[in-house]
Amino acid sequence: MDMQVAILAGGRATRLRDLTRNQPKSMLKIQGETFHEYQLELLRRGGIKNIVLCIGYIGEQVGRHFGNGRQYWVDIEYSVEDKCLGIAGALKKVESLLNDIVFEPIG
């Protein structure tokens, strides 16, 4: 079974409001690349190529930018939240897309 990751990226990023008024936090650029581009590269290097992006607030920008993930050498599926579901709700919504074992790192 291939390892996979669900990335929760549906929040409104209210603490970064000046930067996230017109784009999701995950699309902010750091030294020319978006936060998600760094995440995808690190995951790919670690052998994880099956990614589920849980998107919400202005999430269509994420979908347009990353598409199916092939240009990043990964496979991306999307779960779109019409309203903020929180961590448990977002994971419950994508349950059918995830492998049997799910864990969330604490930090």
N, C-alpha and C positions, 0 to 999 in steps of 0.2 A: 504494500500500500504506500503510495506517495505521500510524503508529508505535505501539509498545506497550512496556510495561515489565513485567518480572518482579521482584517484591519478595520478597526472602528474609526470612521472618519465622517461621522454625520453631525457632529456638534456645531454650534453657532460661533464658537470662539469669541465669546463676548469680551474676554479680557484683552483681546487683540483687535478690538473693534475698528480702530483706525486703519489697520492693515487688512482686515477681513470683511469690510463692508461690501466689497464687490467680488470677492473670491474666497473659496474655502481655505482654511488654515493649511491644509495639506498641499495646496498649490502655491504657497509662498515660496519665493526663490531664496536659496542660500548659495552664495557664490555661483550663481548662474543656473542651478538646478533646483527643481521643486523638492520639497520634503519627501514626497512619495517616490521620486526618482532615486533618491538615496536609499530609501527603504527597499525598493525593488531590487536594486543592485546588491545590497547586503544579503537579502533573502536568496537571490539567485546564486551568489557566491557560496552560500551555505547549503545549496542543493535543494532549496524550496522554490518550486516553480508554479505551484497551484495556489492561487491567491484569490480570496473573496474580499472585495472592497465593499464595506457597508457605508453607503454615502447618504447624505441628507441635504443639509443646507447648501444650496447652489451646487449640488453634486453633479449636475449635468456637465459642468466644466471639467470635472475629473474624468467622466466617461468619454468626453470628446478628446481630451488630451491623451489618455492612455489606451483607449479602445480595448481590444482583446488582449493587449500586453505583448504581442509578438515582437514589436520593435524593441522590447526590453528583454526578450528571450524568456518570458514567463507567460502563463495563461491566467487571465483575469476574468472573473465573473463578478457581477454586481448585484447588490441588494440595495434597493432604493427605499429610504424611509420617507414617507409623506409627512410624518411628524416625529419628533425626537422620541425614541423608544428606550433610551438608556442602554447600559451595557447588556443586561440580561435580556431585554426585549429585542435588541439588535441580534444577539446570538440565537435567540429562539426563532427569529424570523428566517435566519439562514441555516437552521438546523438540517434541513434536507440537502443542503449543498456541502455539508461538512462530513469528514470521516467520523468514525465512532468515538474517538477519544478527543476531548476538548479540554484545554486548560488555559488559564489566564495567568500570566506572570504577575507577581505582586511587586509593586515598586513605586 
